[in-house]
Amino acid sequence: MKKNKNQIADFDNITAADLASDETLGLLYCEAVRRGFWTNDAGRALDFFSFAEKALAEDKQGTPGKLFYALIKRKDMRFITDTMEDQARARLGGGAHSLVERAADLTLTARPVPQDTQDALLGRDIGYYHGVMMQCFLPQKEMPLDHRDWKVHHGNASLVVRAGLIADRDNKGQFVDCALPSGAKARLIIPYIIGYAVQRNTREIDMGRSLRRFMEKMNIPITGPNGKALTREVQNVASADFVIGGWEEDKVTTKKASIAEELTFWLEKHPDQQSFWRPEMILDPRFFDAISERRVPVDMGHLVKLQRSPRRMDLYCWLSYRTPLIRRDKTVKIKLEHLQPIFAPEITTPKNFRAKFKGDLQAISRIYPGFKIELEGDMLVLRKSPPPVPANVTQLLC
């Protein structure tokens, strides 16, 4: 299948030579993006090349093209080995972002994508929260194991989180109590999981390789104590039960779900012969349906920059959700005393809360200056603001 650099590849007749050719595989990537079943970003380009390596290595029928096509249609990242990913990374070299730009250019004639959408998407990691979790937040600090429930109410929504238990990886026949999901790591893990599921349209989440890649990209250490804390928080998130209450004029609803239906730890051998556990999560179908119906995008890069303060992460998410909903001709004023129980339950003095809150707003404005917000005495003033993740970006991703 010989193509020049401006042609779209024939995706229906893939050969082993096509998969082995960096140029042709790049064209196949562009065609997958054009057809709308592959997300155009650098991380997904690496996934695409990794599938090619898997098809070349594991084909038993002499038809690696058919295996490759099946793999990318399923978007199943399970059992992609570190070796396959390393080989794919070597093939891409430093050209992943160039390929993303090229895919955007080549697809303009078939599926126009505005330049501002391309510019807004390139280099960004987009996650998602359920709408209620943009108003009702997890504990900011780690909770003791005997604290099994967490309840929070905001506006017409309430959230109850109940800590769960999982099978002990190291002791057969035993279960261990997990803590309530909390802190900055839970606030990164949950939108990352939802983003992975939404953009790949899958309930199966590779929490080992994919999460590790994301953390490395965001310069978050994943070794030593931090790596153990990250694994522990994955367990807390996976084992917890969530109950969402909603109140409207004519009805009251209760929805129950866990984020994970199943959490599996696979014991694998690293190339240096060290053994390590690689987690894989399958989302609860009820949770998957809920996020499909009501999700709000967040810029993961912004959350990472705010991760030293879970309170600021929560405030950023709330502003991302709340300000775009305000009518253009309307100004919303909220008393700080009504916000203090939501964002700083541990602060009891109004003066101290206002000082902390002012600092939080300034820090968030440095990360995203688009929020039209200000403090007037004991009131927070909100005006309609553009969301940090434009709607055209999320439409392209999904």
NORMOPE-V580392 format. One line per field, one symbol per residue. ss: DSSP state (~ for helix, > for strand, _ for the rest). A space follows every 50 residues. Layout:
ss=???
This chain:
ss=_______________~~~~~_~~~~~~~~~~~~~~______~~~~~~~~~ ~~~~~~~~_____~~~~~~~~~~~_______~~~~~~~~~~~___~~~~~ ~~~~~~________~~~~~~~____>>>>>~~~~____>_________>> >>>>__>>>>>>__>>>_______>>>____>~~~~~~~~~~~~~~~~~~ ___>>>__~~~~~~~~~______~~~~~~~~~~~~~~~~_>>>>>>>___ _>>>>>>>_>>>>>>>>>>_____>>>>>>>>>_~~~~~~~~~_>>>>>~ ~~~~~____~~~~~~~~~~~~~~~~_____>>>>>~~~~~~~~______~ ~~~~~~~~~~~~~~~~~____>>>>>__>>>>>_______~~~~~~~_
